[in-house]
Amino acid sequence: MAGKSRKETMAETRQKLLAAGRKAFGTIGYAASSMDDFTAEAGLTRGALYHHFGDKEGLLRAVIEEIDSEMSERLLAISVKAPTRWQGLVDEWIAYIEMALEPEIQRIMFRDGPAVLGDLSQWPNANACIMALKSNLDAVKAEGQLIDLDTEVAARLINGASTHAATWIAGADDPEETSRRAVAGFRALLESLRVSATDLEGAAKARR
């Protein structure tokens, strides 16, 4: 059996360091973890870590990208199961907020991430997420389900409210209770953007 190629070995080394960093950041946190924790866990040298990620902050960024990708896949799966586009949008964004209760996501994405890398709204993937939401809102609006509003503004406000809610939950003394309150408020906020059932009925009668 042929040995591994250099590319395969490099990819394996990177993945080992990524897994070690994710384990440390998710358990003891960014501040308490050290370069030696990652390399010892992976059975590698500091040189390997410097080569692949530059430094501890670079490793955190890579871990966050991995978790963010996994979250996106989960949220998409939730959205596509919904009976309507609007319900899918609501379910997806509420699920995002509720993910702040999961220990690994809570610590890495919503506590250490913002503390080290800054405001979530400035992260590289934030704008793409907002534009995807705008596209969804455009489609819902075209169906006559939304009040007359600027969908980009709405997307930015929804994104901001959800990330603020998630970070609030992550730092709360009672995350479960905070999540319950945040979800209730966020749901009410989303529903305020929707055309009322009475207005929908009136519009349907006018078309007849």
N, C-alpha and C positions, 0 to 999 in steps of 0.2 A: 504494500500500500504506500503510495507516494506521501511524502511529508507535506506539511502545510506550507502554502506560499507565504511570502512576506506580507502580502496584503491581508491574508486570512489571519496571520499571527497578530498583525497590528489591530485588526478589527476585534479580535478576541481580547487583547490587552485592554483596548478602550472599553469594551463591555464589562470587563472585570472591575475596572476602576469606577465605571459608572454605577455598577451594582453596589460596590463598597461605599461609594459616596452617598448613594440613595439610602442605604441602610443606616449609615451614621447620621445623616441629616434628619432622617425620619424618626430616629430614636433619641439620640442625645442632643440633636440640634446643631445648627451651623456654628454658633459661637464656641460650643464645648468640644467640637470635633477638630482633629488636627490632620495635617498631611500624613503623619505617620499612621494614623488610624486607617486611612484609605489604603495606603500601600501595604501595610501589614495584613489587612483583611484580604487583599487581592494577591498577596505574595509577590509584590513587584517593588520596584525602586521609585524614589522620588523623581528620578529622571524621566521615567515613563509617564508619570502624572504631568510633569512640566511639558513634556512633548505633546501630549494629547489635549490638555486643557489649560495650560499656561500657569494656573494657580488654583487656589481653593475656590475663589469666586467663579472662575471659569468652569470648574466642575459643578458648582451649584447651578449655573446657567444651563448646563447640559442636562442635569437631573430635572430641572424645571421644564425644559423642552420635552423631555421624555414623558413626564407626568401629564403635561398639558396635552400632548398628543393622545394619550390614553383617555383623558377626560373628554376630549372632543369626540372620540369614537363612541364612548358611552352615551354622551349627550345626543349624538346623531341617532343612535339606536332608539333612544327614548322618543325623540321627535317623530321618527318615521312610523312609530306604532300608533300615534294619535289618530283619531278619526277625522280631524280637520287640520288644516294648516295652522289656524289660530290656536287650537288646542295644543298642537305640537310645539308651537313657539312658547306658550305658557309653561308647558310641562318641562321643556328643555331648560329654560332659565331658572325655574324654581329648583330643578334638580341640581343645577350649578351651585346655587346658594346652599342647598342642603349638603353638598359635598364637603363643605367646610366643617362638617361634623366628623368626617373620617380622619383619624389621627395623623396619618402620613400627609395627606393633602392639607390638613389644617396647619401643621407645623411648617412644611416646606413651602407650599404655595401662598398661604395667606398670613403667615407670621414672619418666618425668616426671609422669604423671598422679597417682600416689600421693604423689610428692614435693611437688607443688603443691596438690593438692586433698584430700589426706589418705587415710585407710584406705578401700580399695575397698568394704569392707562397709558403709560409711556413704554411698556414692554413691546418688543418687536412684532408680536402677533396681534396686538390689541386692535390695530386699525383694520386688519383683515377680518377680524371677528365682528367689528362694528359694521363693516360693509356687507358682510354676509347677513347680518340681522336687518340692515336697511333693505336688502333685496327681498327678504322674507316679508317685511312690513309693506313693501311696495305691492307684493302679490296679494297680501291680505286686504290692502286698501283697494286694489283693483276689483276685488270680490265684493266691495261695498261694506266691509266689516269694520273699517276704521273711521274715526272722525277725521275731518279735514285737518291734516297736520303735515309738517315737514318731516319726512321719514328719516332723513339723516339725523336731524336734531333728536327725534324720538329714539333712534338707535343709540346715539351717544348717551342720552339720559338713562336709558334702560341699562346699558352696559355699566355706566357709572354707579347706578343704584345697586346693581347686583354685586359688583366687586366691593363696594362699600359694605353692603350687608354681609358678605362672606368674611371680610376682614374683621368686622364687628363681632361676628359669631366666634371667629378663631381666637379673639383676644378676650372674650367674655368670661366672667367667673362661672356662669351657668350657660354653656353653649347650647344645650338642648332647649331651654326656655327662650333664649335669645333667638334661636333659629325659628321657633314657633312664631314669635312675634314678627320677626323679619319677613318670613314667608307670607304671613297674613297681610302685612302692609304692602309687600311687593305685588301680591296677587291683586289687591285692591287698586294699586297704581296701574297695573296693566289693564284691568277691566275698565278703568276710566278712559282709556284710549279707544275703547270699542264702541261702535254705534249701538245704541240701546235697542232692545227687542221691539219696543214701540215704534221707533223710527224705522226699523227694518220692515216692520209690518206695513207702515204707512207708505214706504217707498214701493213695496210690492203691490199695494192696491193702486198706487198712482200709475204703475206700468200696465195695469190690466185695462 
